[in-house]
Every structure is written in structure tokens, then in C-alpha cells.
Amino acid sequence: MKRVFYTGSIATVLVLTACALQAAPKPEAPQPPARTLTIGIAEDQPGLSTRGPDGRPRGFDVDTAVYIAGRLGVDPEHITWREARPEQREALLNNGSVDFIAASYSITAARQQQVSFAGPYLIAGQDLLVRHGERHIDRPEDLHDRAICTTAGSTAADRIRRSFARTVELTTRDTYSECAADLISGVVDAVTADDVILAGFAKKYDGTLRVVGHQFTRERYGIGVRKGDIALQARITDAIRTMIDDGSWRRAMETHLTANGFRPQAAPVVFNAPDRPVPPADPATLDPDLVRVTNAVAATSNAHDWEGFRTLVCPETANDIDEIVTHYTPRYDTHLGPELTTAGFTHTVTAVTQPDPDTATFVLNEKFTDVPDKYRNYFKDINYTGTLIRREGSWKLCTLNADFVEP
């Protein structure tokens, strides 16, 4: 009996052990750590980027950064946000403290010597914020013997002194919020920054502060990356293109900026990946009628023959194209100085491509003459990119985008 009992016990143990081994889950393969990013942002620009009551950043620049991070495979909860003030941005990028910066970061020739840019993703322009009842400041030329404020590291106030009002008194603060407080208390007469930034403060202090509404520069906002990081620059630029194409850019604009009273221009031409100009095609491969129409677009605009110009344009987009052309042409600007009425321009077709028999793309360069030096940061030379479509045998200009050329 003892032997039978002992043998049965062994059998039972073996069966239980086998079942346990069969039921035991296989060890899971170790998961790779989640990808993370550290992104530099501003923290005092209503509409673009501010910290909410919960401590989380919000605004158009923040939405742009989150969208880019998603295209790079990083979820929002794996983003570390770091404040990037104007005077810190280049150092933060090049010492590796941040992976990229989305903080109203204007693309300029000087900055491109230190960092690389993807984009642009937004066009803005320098303007003035004044007290709501102020009636004597309409343009930067009105700032002689006045006090203005901007942030440390910004060149905005120096630009006013150099080009518009030599006797202006300059004050710098660490943040735009401090400048706005000085304006409300009467310490300064105006705050200068880009209009998209100032619109946020005008909304925040509605009835107390207002934006003058006279841009006198054009600024292309880009995403800053470490100098020479061409791979990341290209991926971010592709993400910006996708954000514009799928409607996310427009939704973020309406949520954060249009609600502040900012009047945005159309989405900019995105090209920094690095710059990829449209290569000219062999003229022998192009439809002769296409060549004739592209040359006629340049010729009619150079002659100010706008009736002839409109015959070359798709009727449903004619008004939009008119608005773009007049917006970028000095003599048609109605809010800057009268000295611009004599400014001239010349359009030249620099490249044409024809991917199929019925569609084509061309680049039209616009060079300006007789523009006063003080407005050279506003009326920089332009590269227009246009799309033509053949309809019922005739080529028509159906879309037009513009981007100014950085010297």
C-alpha cells in the first residue's frame, strides 16, 4: 500500500508540474523605451504659447510642435517642454538642451549662420501695441521721443531706432507680459513685437490695449534645429507640409490666433528641407502654349495690365490671386508711407515644370525698385509659386503662393 501510494503521489506531482509548465505564460520580449523629445517654447505669448492653469502649454506654436512630434513618432505625454527665451535659443539648440524650438522664431540670414530652420510655418510682421485711447501713434515714424518696450534679445526696437525714429527711447524686459504691464501703467508709450504676439495681449487686455495694425516687416517663423541637422530639418518640414495639407494648420489657427483678432495670411510656402527650388525643365519638353502663358503672366503684371492678367487666371480663384499680388506689391499697399507709391517691380519666370500634359508649376521672381531702405524688411524680393491647369485646351493660373527671399 505504501508503494502504491508513493507511486501515485509521484504521478500526481508530475501531472501537476506538467500542467503548470504548460500554463505558464511565456516571458514577454522587453519593450523598447518610448521615444521622447525636449521642445523649446515661449511661455508668455497668448495665442502662440502660454502655460495654462494646469501648467500645460497651449497655443498655436504648441499645437504645431505636438503635431510635428506625432509625425516623428512621439506622443504628447513623452514631450518635455522647456522655456526658450529669445536670447537663449541658439545656445539651447547647439548644446543639445532641446531637440527643436517652436517659439515665434523668425528665419533670418544671421540666424541661419548659427542654427538650421525647418519651415516656415507662419508669416507675421512687426507692429506696435499701444493704449486703447492713444491717437498719436499710427506708424513707427510716430515714435520720436517716445518710450517703447520689447524683450531682451529682440532686435525689434533697434530696427525702429535705426530706420524709423532715431530719438526713440528703448526699454527691454525679460518677457512681453512685463512690457504690457509697463504700457498699461504708462511707463512706456508702445510695445513692439510681431503682430501675432501683440494680438494676444490686445485680446487679453481688451478695451485697454490695441494693435496699431501697420506691419512694417515680414517675419517667417521656422522651427529651429541644431545647425547642420539636415535629416531632422527635412522630417520637420515634411510634417509642416502635411499639417497644412490635412487641415490641422487651419484648425489650430482658428482655435488660437484668429480668435485673438489676428488676421493671418495664407499658409506660407514651405521649403526649408533644406531649400529645394523648382528645377527648370528643358524648354523643348514643355508645351509651347504653356511657355507662352507663363511668359504672358509675367508680361501683363510687369505692364500693370490687370485686365489682361485676369484673362489668364481661373475665374474661381481670381480674387484670391489678386489679393496675394496686391498684398506683396509696394505701390498697392495702402497703410504705409506715401513714398511707396513710386516703387516699382519686375517679374521674371525662373522655372517651369510640366509633370503631365494638363498640369504645370512655375516660379515667378519679383524684384523691387525704389523701395525706401526702412521698408526693405517688409518688401523683400518675392518668389511666387504658381500652378497652371489646362482647361478646354487653354492654360490657366489656378493657384499662387508667395514667399519672400531672405538676403
Protein Blocks (a to p, Z undefined) as FASTA:
>chain_A
ZZmmmmmmmmmmmmmmmmmmmmpccddddddddddddddddfkbghjaccdfkopacdjk
lmmmmmmmmmnopafklcccddddfklmmmmmmnopambdcehiacdfklmmmmcceddf
bdcdddddddfklckbfbfklmgoiacdddehiaklmmmmmmmommbccdddfbfklmmm
mmmnomambdcddfklmmmmmmmmgokaccehiafbdcdddddddehilmlmmmmmmmmm
mmmmnommmmmmmmmmmmnopacddddddfblcdcddddddfklpcfklmmmmmmmmmmm
mnopaklmmmmpcfklmmmmmmmmmmmpmklpckbcfklmmpccddddfbdcdfbfkbcc
dddddddehiafklmmmmgcdddddddddeehiacdfbdcdddddZZ
